Amino acid sequence: MSVIRAFIAIELTPEVQNSLEKVSRKLQAQVNARVVRWVPPENIHLTLKFLGDVSVKNLDVLQELIAGEAAQHKPMEFSVGGLGAFPKTRRPRVIWVGIEAPAELHALQRSIEARTTRIGYPPDNRPFSPHLTIGRVNRSASPEDIRNIGDVLNAMPVGFLGAVRVQAVHLFKSDLRPTGAVYSKIFTTPLAG
């Protein structure tokens, strides 16, 4: 049986990607290069649902589900800005730029989560926290490296970076390669209107 790694996401505008790249470069200049795997700007997106392994036979069902949910929601806008880390800046594992999301975005994510759970994809146990991952701290990072990253994050203010008008939802496949993940869009469906 043929499977792909897949996720449902919203694309960013080139302008927001460029702004994220500038933030990422400023951080890279202050952090030990071997400690963080930085996400290339073209790979930064807002994930609504990570599906994991998906059977190619199930793609039609998934596409129908995504199209059905997208048709229930009107286009919306979110703003991008702020800097943080999960689980927190003093113990960073994931470095992110924040999203100020309208209630409609949360509703879209919840409906996609509910529908994909009903057809067998495991629910995400954490509440939806809209963010854009720009870097991942390596597990081999020393306590000193982690402290330094936290200090850099706390000292670097990141204001408003732009707004994204959401008019479509996409299904991506993720190919893991030695040089990093390569994402390919395999399906796009518009929001209502």
C-alpha positions in Angstrom: 0.0 0.0 0.0 1.4 3.4 -1.0 1.4 6.1 1.7 2.5 9.7 1.9 3.1 12.0 4.8 0.5 14.8 4.6 -0.9 17.9 6.4 -3.6 20.5 5.8 -2.4 24.1 5.9 -2.8 27.7 4.8 -0.2 29.3 2.6 1.4 32.6 3.4 1.9 35.6 1.1 5.4 36.1 -0.4 5.6 39.4 1.6 5.0 37.7 4.9 7.5 34.9 3.9 10.1 37.6 3.2 9.5 39.3 6.6 9.8 35.9 8.3 13.1 35.3 6.5 14.5 38.6 7.8 13.5 37.7 11.4 15.0 34.2 11.0 18.3 35.7 9.6 18.6 38.1 12.6 18.1 35.2 15.0 20.6 33.0 13.1 23.2 35.7 13.5 22.9 35.5 17.3 22.5 31.7 17.8 25.0 28.9 17.4 24.5 27.6 13.9 24.6 23.8 14.8 21.9 24.2 17.5 18.8 25.2 15.5 17.4 23.7 12.3 15.9 26.8 10.6 12.8 26.4 8.4 13.3 27.7 4.8 10.8 30.6 4.2 9.1 28.7 1.4 8.3 25.9 3.8 6.6 28.1 6.4 2.9 27.8 6.5 0.0 27.7 9.0 -0.8 24.0 9.8 -4.4 23.3 10.5 -4.0 19.5 10.8 -1.0 17.2 10.6 -2.3 13.9 9.3 0.9 11.8 9.2 0.9 8.8 7.0 -2.0 8.9 4.5 -2.9 6.0 2.1 -2.9 7.2 -1.4 -6.3 5.4 -1.7 -7.7 7.8 0.9 -6.8 11.0 -0.9 -10.1 11.4 -2.7 -12.0 11.1 0.6 -9.6 13.6 2.3 -10.0 16.1 -0.6 -13.8 15.8 -0.4 -13.7 16.4 3.3 -11.4 19.4 3.0 -13.5 20.9 0.2 -16.7 20.4 2.3 -15.3 22.1 5.3 -13.8 25.0 3.4 -17.1 25.6 1.7 -18.6 26.2 5.2 -16.2 29.1 6.0 -15.8 32.6 4.5 -12.5 34.1 3.6 -10.7 35.7 6.5 -7.5 37.5 7.5 -4.9 37.1 10.2 -2.0 39.2 11.2 1.5 37.9 11.8 3.9 39.2 14.5 5.6 38.5 17.8 8.2 35.9 18.7 8.1 33.0 21.1 8.9 29.4 21.7 7.3 26.1 22.8 7.1 25.0 25.5 8.5 28.4 26.6 11.3 30.8 25.8 13.4 29.6 28.7 13.2 26.0 27.4 12.8 26.5 23.7 12.2 23.5 21.4 10.2 25.2 18.7 10.8 28.8 17.7 7.8 30.6 16.3 6.3 33.8 15.0 2.8 34.5 16.3 -0.5 34.8 14.6 -3.4 36.9 15.7 -6.2 34.7 14.5 -9.9 35.6 14.2 -12.5 33.3 15.7 -13.3 32.1 12.1 -9.8 30.6 11.8 -10.3 28.7 15.0 -13.7 27.5 13.8 -12.2 26.2 10.5 -9.4 24.4 12.3 -11.9 22.8 14.8 -14.2 21.6 12.0 -11.2 20.1 10.0 -10.0 18.4 13.2 -13.4 16.9 14.0 -14.0 15.6 10.5 -10.5 14.1 10.1 -10.9 12.4 13.6 -14.2 10.9 12.4 -12.5 9.2 9.5 -9.7 7.8 11.6 -6.9 10.3 12.0 -5.8 10.8 15.6 -6.9 14.0 17.2 -4.3 16.5 18.3 -4.2 16.4 22.1 -3.0 20.0 22.4 -5.3 22.9 21.8 -4.9 24.8 18.5 -2.3 27.5 19.0 -1.8 29.3 15.6 1.9 30.0 15.0 4.5 29.8 12.2 7.4 27.6 13.0 10.7 29.2 11.9 13.2 26.9 13.8 13.5 23.8 15.8 16.1 23.4 18.5 18.2 20.3 18.2 17.9 17.8 21.1 21.7 17.8 21.4 21.7 21.5 22.4 23.6 22.1 25.6 21.9 23.9 28.6 24.2 26.9 27.8 22.9 26.9 24.1 19.3 26.7 25.3 19.8 29.6 27.8 21.4 31.7 25.0 18.5 31.0 22.6 16.0 32.0 25.4 18.0 35.2 26.0 18.1 36.1 22.3 14.3 35.5 21.9 13.5 37.6 25.0 15.7 40.4 23.8 14.4 40.6 20.2 11.1 42.4 19.7 9.2 41.4 16.6 6.3 43.7 15.7 3.7 43.4 13.0 5.1 41.6 10.0 2.0 41.6 7.7 -1.4 40.2 7.2 -2.6 37.1 5.3 -5.9 36.9 3.5 -7.1 33.3 3.7 -9.1 32.3 0.6 -8.1 28.7 0.3 -7.1 25.6 2.2 -4.4 23.2 0.9 -3.4 19.6 1.3 0.4 19.1 1.2 2.6 16.1 1.1 5.9 16.1 2.9 8.9 14.3 1.5 11.6 13.9 4.2 15.1 14.2 2.6 18.6 14.4 4.0 18.6 18.1 3.2 15.3 18.7 4.9 11.6 18.4 4.2 10.2 19.2 0.8 6.5 20.2 0.7 4.3 19.8 -2.4 0.8 21.0 -2.7 -1.5 18.2 -3.9 -4.9 19.8 -3.5 -6.4 23.2 -3.1 -9.9 24.2 -2.3 -11.4 27.7 -1.9 -13.3 29.0 1.1 -16.9 30.0 0.5 -17.5 33.1 -1.6 
